[in-house]
Amino acid sequence: MTTTAITHWINGRAEAGHGERRQDVYNPATGAVSGSLHLADEQDLQHTLEAARAAADTWAEVSLSKRMAVLFKFRELVHAHTDELAAIITAEHGKVLSDAAGEVGRGLEVVEFACALPQTLKGEFTDQTASGIDVFSFRQPLGVVAGITPFNFPVMVPLWMAPLAIATGNAFVLKPSERDPSASLLLAQLWKEAGLPDGVFQVLHGDKDTVNGLLTHELVDAISFVGSTPIARHVYETGTRHGKRVQALGGAKNHAVVMPDADLDLAADHLSAAAFGSAGERCMAISVAVAVGDAAEELVARVGDRARAITVGDGTSDGVDMGPLITPASQDRVRRIVTEAQQDGAAVVVDGRDLVVEGHEDGFFVGPTVLDQVKDTMTAYEEEIFGPVLAVVRVETLEEAIRVINANPYGNGTAIFTGSGNAARTFQRRVTVGMIGVNVPVPVPAAQHSFGGWKDSLFGDHHIYGPDGVRFYTRGKVVTQRWPAQNDESGASMNFPTNA
């Protein structure tokens, strides 16, 4: 089988680079190798960052109107190539085509937010702060920003970062996941076609050596990262130690509380979609259902029915609801965790461990799995499984449900299903989680807000995209100015100046 060479994108064109190392890229539905990825060496890193620095110095001086013209054109091109991007995502990640297209659509929302930057980026002005003195503020780009992105959203997460970084005047270097890197190259081509100058958006493939190179290199001013919590902590600590601004979004263990007064059919439908969509490989997937009181028995039965009805297969096939996991290692890990939960006393209501998809026997498939009677000491509860497993924890009261959630080290997303406004308000005020849904299981904020969790789900002060994204990719200046008439007294004093 012929494999495709997957290269870098440096200074406006595809480049194989100088690194001699290669890494296989797989189609998870078939298990076959589909590409050979070029991994960067130190020379490639230096070349890329020098080009980015030179581009940043000129791009920052380009007018907002010209920058926005590029953003508007890029938005139209991404929209026009949605199907092509979705096909690339499915071929390397495995998620179904409709899910992949939805990922592109959510990324486009951030591009559209970036198109409104002339309004968002406006500074402030105070007239006559003191006699004859005015004060105003504005924000300027940082310089060179590196984005290190995960495999589960190879288009959406780069589009959470790059449009705002570029719109605010920075150069952006994308280090995508080695597992599904090809979509990033199409994005690079679309940026170029939109009129973005060479060097402002670049793609550098690599492994941990490239990541550490970006974290420590003097030409990098800031790092945006999305991935697991251990790596997020390393990125934050290493980057900040080397003087960089860092936002590092980590892992999650998202809980959804189901109250006895909830619409249980609605809850079961949405929990199944949130737990098993994209094979559970989402940082906002619901992996724990907290069933309160009398809701438990009926909820488990209904979620089990939904899980059994899900069609698993090749994401390019009609009628398929859920695709494979990304690697054999992910497949093995999910199976192991389910087995350990069963051995520790959890009830396996729906078991996807032995699923085999006909015609795709070598694919990396695990079927939807529902575990009941899960305890907080089990691996299935403690670890971020990142697979199609929903763990059901039973509690008696909303108070107990909130304690369960707040005791968890992650704080990315959570939800409550209820018909009570009082229960919802109590929940949203008291949980120590950054993103909350009320009868909404996957509360990913719209682009005009910002995405980010609490606790071990976020390292750094800024959330991603939205207003926080603008603040992260820029830094403020405040100017205090006086324009005295020619013969005015200077008013200079040895005392500390006051605004009188």
N, C-alpha and C positions, 0 to 999 in steps of 0.2 A: 504494500500500500504506500502510495506517495505521500510524503508529509510536506507541509508548508513551512518554509523558513520564516520565522517571526522576528523582525528586526526592531531596532530602536527608531525613534524619530528625533533627530538632532538638527537644530538650526534650519528647519524648514524642509527636511527631506529624510527619507528612510535610509538608515545606515546600519550595516552589520556590526560595526564597532570593531574594537581590537581584541576584546575578550575571546578566549578560545573555548570557554565552557559553554555547554548547551544543556537544555533541560527539555524533556518531553512534555507535550501538552496532549491531554486525552479528551476523547468524547466520552463522557460518563455513561451515556446510554448504551454504548457498545463495548466499552473498555479498550477501544483501539486508539493507538497513537495518531493524532491528527496534525501535530505541528512540532517543530523543533525551535525552541526559544533561545535566542542569543542572550547571554548574560553579560552584563557590563563588567569591565575591570576598572582599575583606578584611572587609566588614561581616558576611558570613555566618560567616567564621572567628571574628570577635570574639564574635558572638552565641552561637555554639556553645560556645566555650571559657568564656564567662561562665556559661552554663547548667551546664556540666560542673563548674566550680569550686564553684558553689553546691550542686550535688548531691553532690559529693565530701565537702564539709564535714558534711553530714547523714548520708550513707550510711556514713561511717566510724564513726559512733556507733551504728549499728544492730547489734543483737546478732548473734553468729555463728549462733545458732539460726534467727533470722529470715532472715538472708542465705542459709543453707542451704535453707530452705524454698523460696526463690525458685529456687535452683539446681536442686533436685530437680524442681520444676515445669517449669522450662525444659528439663531433660533429657527429660522425658516429651513435651513439645510438639515438640521437634526430632525425636525418634524418630517421633512420629506424622506429621510432615510430611516425612519422608525422601523420599518419591516426588515431592512437590511441589518440594522443594529440588533434587533431582536433575534434574527437568525444566527448571528455570530454568538450572542449570549447563550442561546439554547445549545449550540454546537459544542461549546466549551464548558458551560456551567451545568446544563441539563434541565433547567426550569422550563416549563411549557411556554410556548410562543406567546400566548396571551399575557402571561405573567411577565415575560421579558419586555413586551411592548408597554405594559403598565409601568415597568421600571423606567423606561425611556421617558414616558409621559411625566412621571414625578420629577425626573431630572430637569425636564423642560420648564417646570414651574419655577425653578431657581434661576434658570436663564432669563425667564420673563421678569422675575424680580430684579435681576441685575440690569435689565434694560431700563428700569426706572431709577437708576442710580443718580442722575442729576438732581432728582428731588430728595433722595435718601441721604446724599452726601453733603447737602447744604450745611454750612457752618452757622455760627451765631454771631450777633453783633449787638453791642451795648453802646449806645450813644451817650456822650457826656458823662462817662464814669466819674471823672473829676473835671475840674475846670479846663476845658480845651482838650481833654483826653478821651479818646474812644478805645474800646477793646473789642477785638473780634477773634474768632477761632476758625480753624479749618483743619482738614485731615489730609495726610499725604501717604502714598504707598510705602511699604516696607522695603521693597527691592525684589529679592528672589525668594519665592515660596516653593517648598516641596510638598507634594501631596502623596501620602503613602496609603493605598486603598486596598480593601479586602476583596476576596473572590466572590462574595455573595451578591454584590451589586456592581458589576464591572463598568456600568455606564452611569447609574444614578449617583453613586457616591463621588466619582470624579466631577460630575456636574453639580454636586453640592459645593464643591470647592473652587474649581477653576474659573467659572464665569465671574464670581465676585472678586476673586484675586486679580483676574485680568481687567475687569471693569474698573477696579480701583487703581489700576496703573502698575501692577506688579507683573513680573515674569513668573511663570508657573512650570515646575518640573514634576511630571507625574511618574511615580513608581507604582505601577499596578501590580496586582497579584500575578505570580508566575503561573497560576493554574488556569486562568482565562484572560490572557493578555491582549487578544486580537482586537477587541472592540476599541481599545484605547488608540489604536493606530487609525481607525476610521474617524474617530473624533479629531485626531490631529489633522487629518486630511481636510475635514470639514472646517476646522479653524482656518487653515490656510486658504481654502476656497472662499471663506467669508472675508478675506482681506487682512487677517492678522499678520503682522510682520514676523519674519523668521526669528526664532529664538524665544518668542514670548510664551509659546506653549510647546513643551517638549516631553517625550516619553522615553524613560530610561528603565530597561528591564534589569532585574537583578534579584538577589537573595538577601540574606541578612548582612552580607558584606557591603552591599550597595546601600541598604538602609542605614547602617552605622556610618558609612561615608557621608551620607546626607546629613545625619545628625551632628556630625563633628566638623564639617567643612566650613571654612571661614566665609565662603561666598554665599552660603545659605542664611537667610535672615529669619525664616519662620518655617514651622513644620505643622501640617495638618495630617492627622492620622485617624483611621478607623480600623479597629481590629479587636483582638482578644485583650482581656485585662492585663495579663502578664506582659504582653508586648507593649501595650499602651503605657504601662508604668515605666518600662525601660525607655521607651521613646521620650516620655516626658522628663524623666530624670536625666537622661543623657543629653537631650536637646537643651534643656534649661541650663545644665551645667556648662554647656558650651555657648551660653549667651544668646540663645534663640528663643523667640516667642513660640510656644507650643500649645496646641489644642490636641488632646489625645483621647478619643472616644473608645471605651473598652467594651467588655462583654455585658451580658444581661441574663437575668432569670426572671422573666416577666410573669407576674401573677394576674389572674383574672378572678375576682370575687363574684360568686353567683349567689344572690340573696333568695330566700324562699318566695318573695313576692315578684321575682323576675319572670319575664316571659321565657319559659324554659326552651321552647322551640327556637325562638330567636337566639337565645344564648348558645344553644347547642350548634345551630348553624354557624354562628360567627366564631365560636371557639374552635370548631373543626377547621374552618378556613384559616384562622389565625395560627393554629398549631401545625397544620399539615401543608399549607401553601408553601411553595418553593421548597418542599421536603423539610420544612422547619429550619432552613438555613437562612434565617433572618435575625438580626439583633433585636427586632421588635416582635418576633414570634411569641405567642402565648405558649409557654411550656409548663405552667402550673395553673390548674383550676382549683380555686379554694371554694369548696362547696359548703355553704352555711346551713346548718340545721336540716330541715326537712327537704331542702333542695337536692341533697346528695344522691339518693337512690335514683330518682327520676332523671337527674342530669347525666349520671354515668350511663344509664341505659340509652338515653337519646344520643349522647356523643358517640357511644359505641356503634349505634346504628349508622350514624353519619360516616364514621371512620370506615366501616365495612363497605360502604357504597362508593368509596373513592376509587377511581380507576387510575392505576399506576402504570406508566410506560414511557416510551420515547416521547420527549416533549414536542417533537415535530408531528406526532400522529394526532389525527382528529379524535376528539372524545376523551383525551387523556387529561386528568386533573392534576396529577403530581408526577414529577420526573425523578431521576436518580439523585443520589448524593454525589458530592464532587470527586471523591477519591475512594479507593478500597480501604484506606486507613479510616476514613470517616464511617464507612459501612461497618467495619469491624468494631469500631468504638461504640457505635449505637447498639449493636447487638450485645456487646459485653455489658454495657450499663443496664440494659433491660434484663439480662440474665442475672446480674447481681441484685437488682431490685426484687426479682422474683425469689431468689434465694433468701433475701432478707425479710420476706413476708408480704411484699406487695402482690396484689391480684392483677394478673395480666388479662384484662377484659378483651382487648383486641391485640393480636400478636402479629407483627409484620416482619419478624426476624428471618423467616424462611421463604419470603416472597421471591419467586423467580418469574421474570417476564418472558413469555414465549417469544423466541426469535432474538432475544437480547440477554441470553444466559450469562454473558460476561459483563453485563452492565452492573453499575454500583447501586443496586436497588435495596431499599428497606421499606416495607409497607407501613402505613399508619398504625401506630401502637398507642393503646390507652392503658395506663396503669392506675389502679385504684388503691386506696389505703396506703398511700405513700407517706413515709415519715421523714422528718427533716434531717435524720442521720443517714439516710440512704444516698448513695452516689447519684441516683437519678434526680434527687432534689438538690444536692449540693453543687453539682457541676453543670456548666452550660453544655447541654447535650448537642445542640446544633443539628438536630435531626427530627424526624417526624414522630415525636413522642410527647404525649400529653400526660402529665402526672396529676392525679386528683388527690388533694389534701382535704380532709374533712375537719371542720370546726363547728362550734355550736353558735357563735355570735359574731357580729360585725367587729366588735372590740377585739376578739381573738384573731380574726382575719387580719386586722390592721397590725396587730403585734407580730404575726407571722411574716408579713411583708416587710415591716420595719426592721426585723431581726436579720433579714437577708443582706449580705454584703453588697449586692447589686441594687441599683436604683434607676434603671433605664426607663422602662415603661410599665404601666399597670392599668387595670380596668376594673369597673364594677358594673354588674348587670343587676338592675333594680328598678322597681316602679316608684320608689320613694325618693323625693327630692331631698328630704332631710338626711337619709342614709348617704346619698350621693355627695351632699355638701360636707358631711362629717368626714367621709372617706377622702375627698380631694384635699381637704385642709390638713389632714393628719398623717397621710402616708408620706414617707420620706423618699419620694420618687419624682423624677423630673418631668415625665410626660404621662398624663392621666386621661383615660377614656371613660366616659359615662355611657354605657350601652354601645360603646365603640371599642372593639378589642385591640386594634392596632393604631394607637393615637399618634401617628406621625404628623407633626404640625404642618400646616400650609406654609408655603415659602416665605410669606410675609412675617412669620414668627421664626423661632430658632429651634433647632433640634439638639437635645442633649439631656443626659441623665444626671444623677447624683451618685455619691459614694464611689464605689469601685467601677462605675460605668463612665466616669469622666475624670480626666486629669487636666487641670488648667481652669482658667476663669471664664473662658468663652465657649458658648455653644456653637454649633455649626450652622451655616447659611443664615438668611434673614438678617435682622439688625445686628446680632452678635457677629455674624460673618463680616459685615462691613467694618465693624470696630476691630475685629481681629486682624484684618488685612491692611489696616491703616493705623497711623499714629497721629495724635493731635498736636497742633501748634496754637498758641495763643499770642496775639500781637497787641501790645499796648502802645498807642501812637499819639503824638502831639504834632501839630503843624502851626507853630506860633507865627504871629505877624513879625515883620522884620525888626521892629524896635521894641517888642515886648520884653519885659523883664524875664529872666530865665526861671526864676522861682526855685533855683537849686538850693538844697539844704543838706547839712551833714546829718540831720535826723532821718530816721527811717521814713520813707515817703508814705503819706496817707492820701486817701481819695477824698480830699476836701475841696 
